[in-house]
Structure formats: C-alpha cells, structure tokens
C-alpha cells in the first residue's frame, strides 16, 4: 500500500482549506452539511440537489471549469480492457473524495480539481477479478464534530480484493487503530470458493459508528459460490458488530421454511452488491439483494428463495431483520435488486408517509412504508410462464406493481422485429421466431429464451432520482432484448471455444446440469432486434400514478455511419441527478455525451461530448468564496459496454456573466 501527500502542494492545500472554511456554505463540512456528502447525494439517496445557480435558463452556457486525470488506465492490470470508471465523488471537509476502479482513493480541491492526496491500496493487478469497478467512498465523522487528531474524520471503502479500508480524511493515511493497520479482511468468516470472485464494488453504508458492507460475487460460476453475508463493523476499531446472511444457515433462520435447507447449504450469493441506504430516524439499513446462485438455473435451490432478490430492512445497530419484501421469486433471469433504495415522504391520500422506493431491472417501481414494509401502491401476484427444463420448478407467480412500468412488458412478436433494412429486419424476425418467448419472466430454456427486459435492466445500479416536492421518480432505463440459453454441461467447453458466439458471455454453473450462454439479441449490423428506443430517460408522477414524460437517451453516434446517426436512445450504465434549477443531468448512454434535460418536459437543453465513456452518476456542489456551483462526472469508460476508456474527472460551471440568467 502506498500513501502520497504532494509536499510541493502543501501550501496550496492549506490555502484551499482556508478559503473553503470562509464560505458560508461549509461549516464543519460533515457529510450531512455538504451539498453532496453521500454517494446518492444525501443520506436518503434521493440524488436531488437544492442548488439552482445552474438552471434551465442558463445551462446552455456550461463550460469545463477543471479536468483532473487519475492516471489509472490499467497499466500492469491483467484485465485492463474490462476496467470501468463508475465513481461518483462526494464532498466533505472541504474536499472531493473519489476512487478509481482499482480502489486508488483520491482527494481533490473542489474549486480547482487539484490533487491533495491519494492512497493506493495496491490491489493485486495479476488477478482476474469478477468485477473491475468501484463506485465510490463513504465519509464518517465521530459524534463530536469538533474532535480533532488523526482519523477523527474517516474515508471508508471496500476493495475489489475484499478489504474494508479506513483512511484519514485529512491526509489519506490508513487509520492505524482500525482492524489491522487500517484494513479489515472481508474474506474472514466467509466460505470462499474463488477469491477473486468475492469483492466489494459499492460504497459502505454508515449508521452512527457502524460501517455496513455487502459484497459483489461473481455470477454463474457454480451453485456453491460465496454467500452474500451483510456485516456491520465498528467504525473506530474495525471489530465485527453483527452479520446477517440472507440465505438460511439453520432451521432458526427466518427464511428457513421457504427453502430446502440441504440445498441452501450448497447455495451462495443472495448478496447485496448495490448501494444500501440508511434511515437514521428508525435505525434501519435498507438492503437490496441479488439472486441466489446460479442466476439462470434453480433446480439446486428449489422454492421461492426468500430473502434473495429482496428489499431487506435490518436494524442498523444489530443486523436483526425488521421486515422484508421479495420482488422476484426464484430468480431465473439475473433480476438482482441493483438500484439503491431511495428514502423520502410519499403522499398517500394527502398524508406524507415515510417511504422507500425500489426500482428494478424488470422496469417496475415498488414503494413501501419504510417503518413496516407495507406496500403504499398495490402489489399483486400474477401467473407467469412455467419451466420445461428437467429439474427446474419456476415459481408460478411474480409480484407486479400497480405503478406504470418503465419498460414495455408485453410479449415481443416476430412481427415486431426491427432493422435498418429489409434484410437485417428479416434476420431479426428469424431469431425471434426461434426463441421461447412468452413475455416477461419466460424461464430460460435449452433452445434459447428471449429475456425482455434483459438482465442489464430496466434500472440497474445507476438508481433513480426522487424529487420529493413534485412527487416524481426519474430514471435512466435500459430496454434491450437478451437471448439466454441453457447449455448441457457436456457441451459447454465446445460451445465456449467454437468462436460462433462473438457477443456471448458463458457461465459454467458448476454443480448443475446446465451451463449458461447469454448475449444481446442483435441484428447483423450490431443493433438490437427490437424497435428503439433501447435507452430512455423517464419521469413518473407517484401522486398521479402515471408517466409524465419518457424520452430517448443517447444516439447511434459511433455505431452507425454519420448519415445514419439517430437519437434512437441507446443502452447505458449510470444514473441521473436532478436539481432545483429544474434540470436532470445524466451521462450513462454509450455515445459518451453528458446531457441536461428540462425536469418538467424532458426536453434536451444541453449536451457535451466527453473524452471517454460517462458511465457514472454525476454530482453537484458549491465551493469557493463565491459559492460557484459545479457539476462533476467521471469519464473513464465501461469495459463491458466497450465505451472509450479514459481517466477523466470533469467539472462544469457557468462563466460569471451567465450565472444571473433565470
């Protein structure tokens, strides 16, 4: 591990700190006092900012205020081509904090973008990790904000090699009193099958002096992968305070009656790899969990698989389960709950009710009373297609929300095939006709199944905005068809080596009779076989229960010849934010543009071509003596999506003459 504080910059650091301390906006600069002190903006994860200096009247004047380059382009990293930069910085204590996909933690001056310190935990670059990303850090300060001394304020992050780090927020040095020299080994107490496949990609949740972490677990290797235990650690000492395993480990487990316990013992995952949220008032941590393993065959985990694919409310002090809602039963589609739960008050018959909003890969929105888990909008169990695969028992129903779905859920017919020409449209029609296709929740099959929406979403880890005053949820949504095929285990190696499946991912699913092949359903030109848009930005009015607007997000630039470039709406990764300046700001789309939209109409107001893929969620804050508003996005590309790679952190602001426009 290495720490570096740039000594020639020490004077600049001190001056920047003094200037920020003089600002009326930055007393204490604790996360709660900051404009963007948490990954999701605030502790509620609403991704909505009260700042309005940049607004719909002047956003067209946005210019680059500063650019910082992390230097992380994958040198010596065995999976450099898959490296992804999904970080959203946070502002606290007069600094911006972020991390690279290899967990190099960096502190920047928010006014100039100048590097103040960086800490490299030296992850092993020769390992092939299941994921190659890190989305951000979390900030902690003790009960007394006036406390001083080393590590009175801390930066926490989990790493791709499964460590929990605690760093001094002032200097970047490891906190010697935390764990062993500033780190805790997260593999301790976990059944590890393949060490590089057990990691952390999302920032920890913080409740008082408890640091709460989940895990990302490499999918589809086997049935008996690592288990998705959620744990709380002491923020000062690193001692384990509690743990909760979503999968049953004894007859006393609250989900035991809905599992075959012998099968449960040989099952893994059910993990919380997305961002968790904390309800301080009720001492709850809201945890979204993923599928039990493997994702696409459940014959070795019969039953509903309760607590997998669920929203869990745990007592943040003890890890005790308070309530839960399972949103996908017996998952066979990789429909993990990936989005951060969003907290806020929702109007129910004129009365504000403390709520939690969960967006899903199926494109459905669910809203629950966060004190007891009762649905605030009806949820009904509906029959879904059965499985014909020997040994598989698909759950007969799935929970559907009464709120409007963010993606179409009707069956796609071969007649719906889309293409740029008659020829490629015909090829897509043939592909659709050959697949099992009975609409959403059609189980995987050996002849191939159309999965629509696909396993990338709906709504993925980018999450949603909640504009509490308007009662609006705003999301960046994928609408891309996928083909999922169960492959007899004996045929796995031959298919994987054949070279016939250029766009496919394979999973061995060891311990089951079937391996997996999954791929986007594409035309010969490389575009999806279903009609556009394949990516949208959508606004839902919870009070009225309707979609207010839905617009394409992203163009075919870089994927089709210039005369054929269209704003069809392209798939992406990353989420939106919104501001009191009546703006929605989002990157995400694979055409590498950063865009601003009118929050009321969805009209595009501004866009900027980033130097690399902007598959990250932006953030905004005020800084400096003049409290200038900045908007920041990480632009480093996304390995799996194949967007241009880079190492950029870019801040935008208004020139002085434009700030007065309303």
C-alpha positions in Angstrom: 0.0 0.0 0.0 1.2 3.5 -0.7 0.2 6.9 0.5 1.3 10.2 -1.1 0.8 13.7 0.1 2.2 16.0 -2.5 4.6 18.2 -0.4 5.1 20.9 -3.1 1.3 21.4 -2.9 1.1 21.7 0.9 0.7 25.5 0.8 -2.0 25.2 -1.8 -3.8 22.7 0.3 -3.8 25.0 3.3 -5.0 28.0 1.2 -7.8 25.9 -0.3 -8.9 24.8 3.1 -8.9 28.4 4.5 -10.9 29.6 1.5 -13.5 26.9 1.9 -13.7 27.5 5.6 -14.6 31.1 4.9 -17.5 30.1 2.8 -20.9 30.4 4.4 -21.9 27.1 3.0 -19.2 24.9 4.5 -19.4 25.0 8.3 -17.9 21.7 9.6 -18.3 20.2 6.2 -19.7 17.0 7.7 -21.5 14.8 5.1 -24.9 16.0 6.4 -23.8 19.6 6.0 -22.4 19.1 2.5 -24.2 19.6 -0.8 -23.3 16.1 -1.8 -21.9 14.2 1.2 -23.1 10.8 0.2 -22.9 8.6 -2.9 -26.6 9.2 -3.5 -26.4 13.0 -2.7 -27.8 12.8 0.8 -28.4 10.1 3.3 -31.8 9.3 1.7 -30.2 8.6 -1.7 -32.6 11.0 -3.5 -30.0 12.3 -5.9 -31.8 15.7 -5.8 -29.9 18.9 -5.1 -31.3 22.1 -3.8 -28.8 24.1 -5.8 -30.2 26.3 -8.6 -27.4 28.6 -9.8 -27.2 26.4 -12.9 -30.7 26.2 -14.2 -32.7 25.6 -17.4 -32.4 29.2 -18.5 -28.5 29.2 -18.4 -27.4 25.6 -18.7 -26.6 26.1 -22.3 -23.6 28.2 -21.2 -22.0 25.4 -19.1 -18.3 25.1 -19.7 -15.5 23.0 -18.4 -14.2 24.5 -15.1 -11.4 22.0 -14.5 -10.3 18.5 -15.5 -8.5 16.0 -13.3 -6.9 12.8 -14.6 -6.4 9.9 -12.2 -3.7 8.3 -14.2 -5.4 4.9 -13.9 -5.5 3.4 -17.4 -4.8 -0.2 -16.3 -1.0 -0.3 -16.5 0.0 -3.8 -15.4 -3.6 -4.8 -14.8 -4.3 -8.1 -16.4 -7.9 -7.1 -17.2 -7.2 -3.6 -18.3 -9.7 -3.8 -21.1 -12.5 -4.5 -18.7 -11.6 -1.7 -16.3 -14.5 0.5 -15.6 -14.7 4.0 -14.0 -18.2 4.3 -12.3 -17.2 6.6 -9.5 -19.4 9.4 -8.1 -17.3 11.8 -5.9 -18.6 13.0 -2.5 -17.9 16.4 -1.0 -17.0 16.7 2.7 -14.5 18.6 4.9 -13.7 20.9 2.1 -12.6 18.2 -0.3 -13.9 15.9 -3.1 -13.3 12.2 -2.5 -13.4 9.5 -5.1 -11.7 6.3 -6.2 -10.6 4.5 -9.3 -11.7 1.1 -10.4 -8.6 -0.3 -8.7 -9.6 1.5 -5.4 -7.0 4.2 -5.5 -8.6 6.8 -3.2 -8.1 10.5 -4.2 -8.9 13.8 -2.5 -9.3 16.9 -4.7 -9.7 20.6 -4.2 -13.3 21.2 -5.3 -12.5 24.6 -6.7 -9.5 23.8 -8.9 -9.5 20.0 -9.2 -6.0 19.9 -7.8 -5.0 16.6 -6.2 -4.5 17.0 -2.5 -3.6 13.4 -1.6 -4.0 9.9 -3.0 -3.8 6.4 -1.4 -3.1 3.3 -3.4 -4.1 0.0 -1.6 -2.1 -1.9 -4.1 -4.7 -4.5 -5.2 -3.1 -7.4 -7.0 -3.1 -6.5 -10.7 -2.4 -10.0 -11.8 -5.7 -11.4 -10.5 -8.8 -11.8 -12.7 -11.5 -10.2 -10.6 -15.1 -10.9 -11.2 -15.7 -7.1 -11.4 -13.4 -4.3 -12.3 -15.0 -1.3 -10.8 -15.6 0.8 -7.7 -18.4 3.3 -7.4 -17.4 5.5 -4.5 -16.4 6.0 -0.9 -18.2 6.9 2.3 -17.4 9.5 4.8 -17.6 9.3 8.6 -17.1 11.7 11.4 -17.4 11.0 15.2 -20.2 12.1 17.4 -18.4 15.3 18.3 -17.7 17.2 15.0 -15.1 19.3 16.9 -13.0 16.3 17.6 -9.5 16.6 16.1 -6.5 14.5 15.6 -5.6 11.6 13.2 -8.6 9.8 11.8 -11.2 11.9 13.6 -12.8 12.0 10.2 -12.5 8.9 8.0 -13.0 7.7 4.5 -14.3 4.1 4.1 -14.2 2.0 1.1 -14.4 -1.7 0.2 -12.0 -3.1 -2.4 -12.1 -5.5 -5.3 -9.8 -7.7 -3.3 -12.2 -7.8 -0.4 -10.8 -5.4 2.1 -12.5 -2.7 4.1 -10.2 0.3 4.3 -10.3 3.3 6.8 -8.3 6.4 5.8 -7.7 9.7 7.5 -9.9 12.2 5.6 -7.3 14.9 6.1 -4.2 13.1 4.9 -5.2 9.8 3.2 -3.1 7.8 5.6 -4.5 4.5 6.9 -6.2 4.6 10.3 -3.8 2.5 12.5 -6.5 1.8 15.1 -8.9 0.2 12.5 -8.6 -3.5 12.1 -5.0 -4.4 11.1 -3.2 -1.3 10.1 -6.3 0.4 8.7 -8.0 -2.5 7.0 -10.2 -5.5 7.7 -10.0 -8.7 5.6 -13.6 -9.3 4.4 -13.0 -12.9 3.4 -12.7 -13.9 7.1 -15.7 -16.0 8.1 -16.9 -16.4 4.5 -16.9 -19.6 2.5 -14.5 -18.6 -0.3 -14.7 -20.7 -3.4 -12.8 -18.4 -5.8 -11.1 -15.5 -4.0 -11.0 -13.0 -7.0 -14.8 -13.5 -7.3 -15.6 -12.1 -3.9 -15.2 -8.3 -3.7 -16.9 -5.0 -2.9 -17.9 -2.5 -5.6 -20.3 -0.1 -3.9 -19.6 2.3 -1.0 -20.4 1.1 2.5 -23.4 2.4 4.4 -22.8 4.4 7.6 -25.1 4.4 10.7 -23.6 6.2 13.7 -20.4 4.2 14.5 -21.4 1.2 12.3 -19.9 0.7 8.8 -22.1 -1.7 6.9 -20.9 -3.7 3.8 -22.2 -6.2 1.4 -20.4 -7.9 -1.4 -20.2 -8.4 -5.2 -20.0 -12.1 -6.1 -19.0 -13.4 -9.5 -22.1 -14.8 -11.1 -22.7 -18.2 -12.7 -19.5 -20.0 -11.8 -21.3 -22.6 -9.7 -24.1 -23.3 -7.3 -21.9 -23.2 -4.2 -20.4 -19.7 -4.6 -19.7 -17.4 -1.7 -22.6 -16.4 0.4 -23.9 -12.8 0.5 -23.4 -12.1 4.2 -24.1 -8.5 5.2 -21.9 -7.2 8.0 -21.6 -4.2 10.3 -18.2 -3.2 11.7 -17.2 -0.7 14.3 -16.1 2.5 12.6 -13.3 3.1 15.1 -11.8 -0.3 15.8 -13.0 -2.4 12.8 -14.4 -5.0 15.1 -17.3 -7.1 13.7 -20.5 -6.0 15.4 -23.1 -8.1 13.5 -23.8 -10.2 10.4 -26.9 -11.3 8.5 -26.9 -14.0 5.9 -29.9 -13.6 3.5 -29.7 -17.4 2.9 -30.8 -19.8 5.6 -28.0 -21.5 7.5 -30.1 -23.2 10.2 -33.7 -24.1 10.9 -33.9 -21.0 13.1 -33.2 -18.6 10.2 -36.3 -16.5 9.3 -36.4 -17.8 5.7 -35.8 -21.4 6.5 -39.4 -22.6 6.0 -39.2 -21.5 2.3 -36.0 -23.3 1.4 -34.8 -26.9 1.2 -32.1 -26.5 3.9 -29.9 -29.1 2.4 -29.9 -27.2 -0.9 -29.5 -23.9 0.9 -26.2 -25.2 2.4 -24.8 -25.7 -1.1 -26.1 -22.4 -2.5 -24.4 -19.0 -2.5 -24.9 -15.3 -3.4 -28.2 -13.6 -2.4 -25.7 -10.8 -1.9 -26.1 -7.0 -1.6 -23.7 -5.6 -4.3 -25.6 -2.4 -4.9 -25.7 0.7 -2.7 -27.6 0.5 0.7 -29.5 3.3 2.3 -29.8 4.3 6.0 -32.9 5.6 7.8 -31.3 7.2 10.8 -34.7 8.1 12.4 -35.8 4.5 12.5 -32.2 3.0 12.9 -32.7 0.9 9.7 -30.4 0.0 6.9 -32.3 -0.8 3.6 -30.6 -3.5 1.7 -31.3 -4.6 -1.9 -30.2 -8.2 -2.5 -29.5 -10.2 -5.7 -30.3 -13.7 -6.9 -29.2 -16.9 -5.2 -26.7 -18.8 -7.3 -26.5 -19.6 -10.1 -28.7 -16.9 -11.8 -30.3 -18.9 -14.6 -30.9 -22.4 -13.2 -32.7 -23.0 -9.9 -33.1 -26.8 -9.7 -30.5 -26.9 -7.0 -32.3 -24.2 -5.0 -35.9 -25.0 -5.2 -38.5 -22.8 -3.6 -39.1 -19.0 -3.6 -35.5 -18.4 -2.4 -36.9 -15.9 0.2 -34.5 -13.0 1.0 -32.7 -13.3 -2.3 -34.0 -10.6 -4.8 -35.5 -8.8 -1.8 -35.6 -5.5 -0.1 -34.4 -6.1 3.5 -34.9 -3.7 6.3 -32.3 -4.5 9.0 -31.8 -2.9 12.4 -28.6 -1.0 11.7 -27.4 -1.5 15.3 -27.8 -5.2 15.5 -28.4 -6.7 12.0 -31.8 -8.0 13.1 -34.4 -8.4 10.3 -37.2 -5.9 10.8 -39.1 -6.5 7.5 -38.6 -7.7 4.0 -40.3 -7.7 0.6 -39.2 -10.2 -2.1 -39.6 -8.6 -5.5 -38.6 -11.6 -7.7 -39.4 -15.2 -6.6 -36.9 -18.0 -7.5 -35.0 -15.7 -9.8 -34.0 -17.3 -13.2 -33.2 -14.1 -15.0 -30.4 -12.3 -13.1 -33.0 -9.7 -12.0 -31.0 -8.6 -9.0 -32.1 -5.6 -7.0 -29.3 -3.4 -8.1 -30.6 0.1 -7.5 -30.1 2.0 -4.2 -33.3 2.2 -2.2 -34.5 5.8 -2.1 -36.0 7.2 1.1 -38.5 10.1 1.3 -42.0 11.1 2.2 -44.7 9.9 -0.3 -48.1 11.4 -0.4 -50.8 8.8 0.4 -54.4 10.3 0.3 -53.0 13.7 1.3 -50.8 12.4 4.2 -47.0 12.2 3.9 -45.8 8.7 4.7 -42.1 7.7 5.3 -41.4 5.5 2.3 -38.7 3.6 0.5 -38.7 3.4 -3.3 -37.1 0.5 -5.1 -36.6 0.5 -8.9 -35.8 -2.9 -10.5 -34.3 -4.5 -13.6 -37.8 -5.5 -14.6 -38.6 -1.8 -15.0 -41.1 -1.9 -12.1 -41.2 0.6 -9.3 -42.2 -0.5 -5.8 -43.0 1.8 -2.9 -43.2 0.6 0.7 -43.8 2.2 4.1 -40.3 2.1 5.4 -41.3 1.5 9.0 -43.1 -1.8 8.4 -42.7 -2.7 4.7 -46.4 -2.4 3.8 -46.9 -1.5 0.1 -48.0 2.0 -0.5 -49.1 1.2 -4.0 -50.7 -2.2 -4.7 -48.6 -5.2 -5.5 -50.3 -8.2 -7.0 -49.1 -11.8 -7.6 -49.7 -12.8 -11.3 -49.2 -16.1 -13.0 -46.1 -16.3 -15.2 -44.8 -19.0 -17.6 -43.7 -22.4 -16.3 -40.3 -24.0 -17.0 -40.0 -27.1 -19.3 -36.4 -27.8 -18.2 -36.0 -31.1 -16.3 -35.3 -30.5 -12.6 -36.4 -26.8 -12.7 -39.5 -25.6 -10.9 -40.1 -21.9 -11.8 -42.2 -20.1 -9.2 -45.8 -19.9 -10.6 -46.4 -16.2 -9.8 -44.4 -13.0 -9.6 -45.2 -9.7 -7.8 -46.3 -6.9 -10.2 -46.5 -3.3 -9.1 -49.6 -1.2 -9.8 -47.3 1.8 -10.8 -46.6 2.1 -14.5 -43.7 0.0 -15.7 -40.7 2.0 -17.1 -40.3 -0.5 -19.9 -42.9 -2.3 -22.1 -43.8 -5.7 -20.6 -45.9 -7.1 -23.4 -44.7 -10.1 -25.4 -42.5 -9.2 -28.4 -43.7 -11.0 -31.5 -41.6 -11.9 -34.6 -43.6 -9.3 -36.5 -42.2 -6.6 -34.1 -38.6 -7.3 -35.4 -36.7 -4.1 -36.2 -33.8 -3.4 -38.6 -32.3 -0.7 -40.6 -33.0 -2.6 -43.8 -35.5 -5.2 -45.0 -32.6 -7.8 -44.9 -31.5 -7.3 -41.3 -35.1 -7.0 -40.1 -35.8 -10.4 -41.7 -32.8 -11.9 -39.8 -34.1 -10.5 -36.6 -37.5 -11.9 -37.3 -36.0 -15.3 -37.7 -34.1 -15.0 -34.4 -37.2 -14.0 -32.5 -39.3 -16.8 -34.0 -36.7 -19.4 -32.9 -36.7 -18.4 -29.2 -39.1 -19.3 -26.4 -40.9 -16.1 -25.9 -44.0 -15.8 -23.6 -43.3 -12.3 -22.3 -41.6 -11.2 -19.1 -40.5 -14.0 -16.7 -40.3 -16.6 -19.5 -37.9 -19.1 -18.0 -34.5 -20.0 -19.6 -34.6 -22.9 -22.0 -32.2 -25.2 -23.9 -33.5 -23.9 -27.2 -33.0 -20.2 -26.1 -35.3 -17.8 -24.4 -36.0 -14.1 -25.2 -35.4 -12.2 -21.9 -37.0 -8.8 -22.2 -36.3 -6.6 -20.4 -32.8 -8.1 -20.2 -30.6 -8.7 -17.2 -28.9 -5.3 -17.6 -32.2 -3.6 -16.8 -34.7 -1.8 -16.6 -33.0 0.1 -13.9 -29.5 -1.1 -12.9 -27.1 0.3 -10.3 -27.5 3.8 -11.5 -30.7 4.1 -9.4 -33.3 6.9 -9.6 -33.9 10.5 -8.6 -36.7 11.3 -6.2 -38.0 14.8 -6.5 -39.9 14.8 -3.2 -41.6 18.2 -3.7 -43.1 17.1 -7.1 -43.5 13.5 -6.1 -41.5 12.4 -9.2 -39.2 9.5 -9.8 -36.7 9.9 -12.6 -34.7 7.1 -14.0 -32.4 6.2 -16.9 -33.8 2.9 -18.2 -32.4 0.1 -20.5 -34.8 -1.6 -22.9 -32.5 -4.2 -24.6 -33.5 -7.7 -25.6 -31.3 -10.6 -24.5 -31.1 -14.2 -25.5 -30.5 -16.7 -22.7 -29.7 -20.4 -23.5 -29.1 -23.3 -21.1 -26.3 -25.5 -22.4 -26.0 -29.1 -21.3 -22.8 -29.3 -19.2 -21.2 -31.7 -21.6 -21.4 -29.2 -24.4 -20.1 -26.2 -22.5 -16.4 -26.3 -23.4 -17.1 -26.9 -27.1 -19.5 -24.0 -27.4 -17.2 -21.7 -25.5 -14.3 -22.5 -27.8 -16.3 -22.5 -31.0 -16.0 -18.8 -31.8 -19.6 -18.9 -33.0 -20.9 -16.6 -30.3 -19.0 -13.4 -30.6 -21.1 -11.3 -28.2 -21.9 -14.1 -25.7 -20.9 -14.5 -22.1 -20.6 -18.1 -20.8 -21.1 -19.4 -17.2 -20.2 -22.9 -16.2 -22.9 -23.1 -13.4 -20.9 -26.0 -11.9 -22.9 -28.3 -9.7 -25.9 -28.1 -12.0 -26.8 -30.0 -15.2 -26.6 -26.8 -17.4 -24.1 -24.2 -18.3 -25.2 -20.8 -19.5 -24.8 -18.8 -22.7 -26.2 -15.2 -22.7 -26.0 -12.5 -25.3 -27.8 -9.4 -26.6 -30.2 -10.1 -29.4 -28.6 -8.2 -32.2 -29.1 -7.7 -35.9 -26.2 -8.4 -38.4 -25.5 -4.6 -38.1 -25.0 -4.9 -34.3 -28.1 -3.1 -33.3 -30.9 -4.6 -31.1 -33.6 -6.6 -32.9 -36.5 -4.9 -31.2 -37.7 -1.4 -32.0 -35.9 1.6 -30.4 -35.6 3.3 -28.0 -33.2 1.0 -26.3 -32.4 3.5 -23.6 -34.7 6.2 -22.2 -35.0 8.8 -19.5 -38.4 8.6 -17.8 -40.3 10.7 -15.2 -43.0 9.1 -13.2 -45.6 11.1 -11.1 -46.2 8.9 -8.0 -49.1 11.1 -6.9 -51.0 10.6 -10.2 -49.6 7.1 -10.9 -48.6 8.0 -14.4 -45.6 8.5 -16.7 -45.2 12.3 -17.2 -42.6 12.0 -20.0 -40.2 9.5 -21.5 -37.6 10.5 -24.0 -34.8 8.6 -25.8 -31.4 8.8 -24.1 -28.4 8.5 -26.4 -27.7 8.4 -30.1 -26.1 5.9 -32.5 -23.1 8.1 -32.9 -20.0 5.8 -33.1 -22.1 2.8 -34.0 -23.6 3.8 -37.4 -22.2 5.9 -40.3 -22.7 9.6 -39.8 -25.6 9.9 -42.3 -27.4 7.2 -40.3 -26.8 8.7 -36.8 -30.1 8.9 -35.0 -31.2 9.8 -31.4 -32.8 6.3 -31.1 -32.0 6.0 -27.4 -29.1 3.7 -26.6 -28.3 1.4 -23.6 -26.1 2.7 -20.9 -24.9 2.4 -17.3 -25.1 5.2 -14.7 -27.8 7.2 -13.2 -29.3 10.7 -13.3 -29.4 13.5 -10.8 -31.8 16.5 -10.6 -31.6 20.0 -9.2 -33.8 22.8 -8.0 -32.6 24.6 -11.2 -35.3 22.4 -12.9 -32.6 20.2 -14.5 -32.0 16.5 -14.9 -28.3 15.7 -15.6 -27.2 12.3 -16.9 -24.3 10.6 -18.8 -24.8 6.8 -18.9 -25.5 6.3 -22.6 -22.9 4.6 -24.7 -22.5 7.6 -27.1 -20.3 9.3 -24.4 -22.4 12.5 -24.2 -23.2 14.3 -20.9 -26.7 15.8 -21.2 -29.1 18.2 -19.4 -32.9 17.9 -19.6 -35.8 20.1 -18.5 -37.3 18.4 -15.5 -40.8 19.3 -16.4 -40.9 18.4 -20.1 -37.9 16.1 -20.7 -36.6 18.4 -23.4 -32.9 18.2 -24.0 -31.3 21.6 -23.2 -27.5 20.9 -23.4 -25.0 18.2 -24.2 -21.3 17.8 -24.1 -19.1 15.1 -25.8 -17.0 13.6 -23.1 -13.4 12.4 -23.9 -14.3 8.9 -22.6 -17.5 7.0 -21.7 -19.5 8.7 -19.0 -20.9 5.5 -17.4 -21.1 7.1 -13.9 -23.6 9.1 -12.0 -22.8 12.8 -11.7 -22.9 15.0 -8.6 -23.1 18.8 -7.9 -21.9 21.1 -5.1 -21.0 24.7 -4.3 -17.4 25.8 -3.4 -15.2 28.8 -3.1 -15.7 32.3 -1.8 -18.3 33.0 -4.5 -20.1 29.7 -3.9 -19.9 28.7 -7.5 -21.9 25.7 -8.4 -20.1 22.8 -10.1 -21.3 19.7 -11.8 -18.9 16.8 -11.9 -18.9 13.5 -13.8 -16.3 10.7 -14.1 -15.5 9.8 -17.7 -13.4 6.7 -17.9 -15.5 4.3 -20.0 -17.1 0.9 -19.2 -15.2 -2.3 -20.1 -18.3 -4.5 -20.6 -20.1 -1.9 -22.8 -16.9 -1.2 -24.8 -17.2 2.6 -24.5 -14.0 4.7 -24.9 -11.6 4.4 -22.0 -10.0 7.2 -20.0 -9.3 8.5 -16.6 -11.1 11.9 -16.5 -12.9 13.7 -13.7 -14.5 16.7 -15.3 -16.2 19.7 -13.5 -18.6 22.0 -15.3 -19.6 25.5 -14.2 -21.1 28.7 -15.6 -18.9 31.7 -16.6 -19.6 34.7 -14.4 -21.8 36.5 -16.9 -24.2 33.6 -17.3 -24.9 33.0 -13.6 -27.6 35.6 -13.3 -29.8 34.0 -16.0 -33.0 32.5 -14.7 
